Amino acid sequence: MGAVEAARPETRLHVFISYASEDAALAKAINSELRAVFSPGVIKTTLDTELKLGVAWRERLEQELNNADVLLIVATGRQKLSHSFTGFEVGYFTASKKTRARMAHFDSERLIIPIAIFSDIPDPVSDVEGLDLDDQLTPLLVDPEALKDRNNFLRTARYDDKANPVLRLFKRFQEIILTSGYHKYSPDELEYFEQRTKDCSKRLHETIFEELQKRIFIERFGERKITVRLQADDHGDPFSKATLEFLGGSFEVFGFYPRPGVLSWNQFISAVPSDNTATAWKDIIGSLIADAKAGDFRENRRLLASADQTRFFRLFVSRSVLYYSGVTELHIHIVEVKSRDYGDPKTTMLVKAISVGMRYRFLFLEPTSEFSPAAFNLTLANELPRKVSALMQELDHILWLSNDASLSRPENLLAIYGGTFRHGELDERFSLWERQKTELYDGIVKVIGAAAGDDLMKRKREFLQVLESFCDTTREMNQEFVNCVLHVLQQIVAETDPTVSLHSPNSALATSATH
């Protein structure tokens, strides 16, 4: 290359290549081809992987960004966790341009040039608010059908066309280099340069083909899923910079329509349709995050009802990943709980009814229950929010079971109680139940949202009073309900089995729930 080879190293064009870890192979290929097109005396390229790890690694990175003439961003447009650090590089370079706007040895502004594959604007660039791109290459948009055959891909990508983004990138760097008085090309060198860029473009497109073939074309989720991303610099608050990506089926049942995509934590909470539901979401996801970050998966099952109590879901963390950038990614699956009906509809309804009645008894009315007033009275304040949250989930589960069994339908109430209710008595009981339930939920929400210290102790005392009133008021209703259901079930058993008598010793089963 004559004059080009003799160029002084201090006048080289310095290109810093920024990329997400998922695009490392593409970035390294672009780096290799840039070095193949331009001699070492003309261009210097830097990849962060070439910087030696150690105590001064961050300082070295910042130094390279300060010295760079061009920040070249490589991205394939997919949502990536590691963009968090790529975003740092974009932000730092942008800030450094305010101190040194122009290149030291070339007649040009310092540039940010994104080269996008499958994408119009790379994510790390769009994350920097108010950023004006100095150069915007036409994205290398690929027809997915072409990825089935290498030759077809190279033909459709038109790797040797001057309008191709890769060739335009090489040409753009050549134009910058020629602004220096140190670098000149003879006609033969220019012709050789043209041929070499086409060869490098072909090799680079072959690498792009191989990498894109590894990418997911269609991804389907059998269940709903939320991917939570937590930034490293959250200043002790995991939600301050958290984002949630919603994947899979519809989230309309939770009040989100259409599916929201990616939301910040604050956007997510403000979009939840009711305060109680928002409290439940925040508490459940918050506890899953805290446990997963601590590596504790013993309680990795949380329960969540839809706002109208008609559907019920189980949430659990299926994957927890910590990246070198310091970002944590959690995959939370949301699986709907569904019951199955077998046999006679009436018998099925009664079996569900006895499950509702006995679960309610186990939770609230038995002294040994972990959710009894006596147990909560002996619960330390720092453990109280988590425990009342678990109580709310279990109560939601009972309410869902009741709805699933259609226990409020007149024909089912008649089957259970017969004609024992006087006029208006059922409405009175329902009104009393709704009032007690609302007061209990309010007490739970206040405990979950209480600040540590005196406020939490005050909420604990209030909650205990509400819980005791709730248990005392509903105890007799539960006893009568369980008794009636058992009695009807025993009648059905007696009708289908002639050896069973309602007057046999087994009939004591009908009244055992009251003792």
C-alpha angles and dihedrals in degrees: 000000000000109000092022093056090049094054116127114256094228089066095057121128106249114215120185111200114212122191145151115258090247088062096047095115092052092046092050091048092051089048092052094048093048088054090047094051096045125041120244089251091061107041137028119197127193129198118187089232088065091060110094115244116240144100092307096045095107092047090049091050092051091047092053091049091050091052097043120110094195132028106206112195118202116196140154094203099247121134103260133181094214091062085089090079094038086055089055090055091050092047094046094048091048090052092048090056088067088063097040113018100171135053115260099230105018133067096244144090115258104267142215108205119181119200107198129194118192088355141083097213122013113243096238089058095047089051091066107081118224094009114155112207113226094202127015115192118204106263118253097240113189129203105232090217089062091061090074092073129035097213092047090050094051090047095050092041089055092212092183096049114111089226091059110117093232094053090044089054092052090047092049091054091047090054091052092047092052091059087073117084090222098066123064133160127212118218090259090050091050091051090048090048091054092052093044093052090054091051091048091045091055093050091047092050090051088055090047089052092051093047096045091050087063092054124098113259098185125010122189128187122211089202138026115275137188120201110204119198119196121194121227095231097058093132092229095309108101091195099051094090100011121133128198124208116198117213137172126021132010120303092196090113088065093050097265115123122194103020104274101225109203121000135172115241093255092048089051096050093045090051095055106106100228137032094234092050091047090051090051093048093048093047096045097045091040093055092046089051094048093049094045093049088051091048091243113137098161092107095036095139123083129173126223131180125204115253092260093046091235096115134037132205140191118218124200139160110248097177137018119190130182115197127205087248087068093249119135121212121196126189110209117188121204112206121185116232111224131181126218126222122218133180125347114012093225093051091047090051091050093049089053089046093054089048089054093047096046095043088052090050093048092050103044115009107046114084093223093057115116087226098052119116089250092055093047090049088060094045115111115241095243090056096043102086093054092047096049088048089056088049091053091051092050092048089049088052092053091049090050091050089052092051091045090054090048090229092163094061112110094233091054093046088050091050091052104038102021112205096322098119119096119221111295095002095113092052090051092052092047092050091049092048093049091050093049093045093050092050090050093050091048090051091050093049092050092052093048091049096042122116117240117267127026094359092056092047090051091050090048092057091048091047093051091053091050093047093050091050090047093052095044093048097047100038096088092043091054093048092052093045095051091044093052094047092050091048093052091046090052090051090053091049091049091050093051096040114047091194091068117085126195087222095053121107088260089070087079085081088077093065101031093096091067094062 
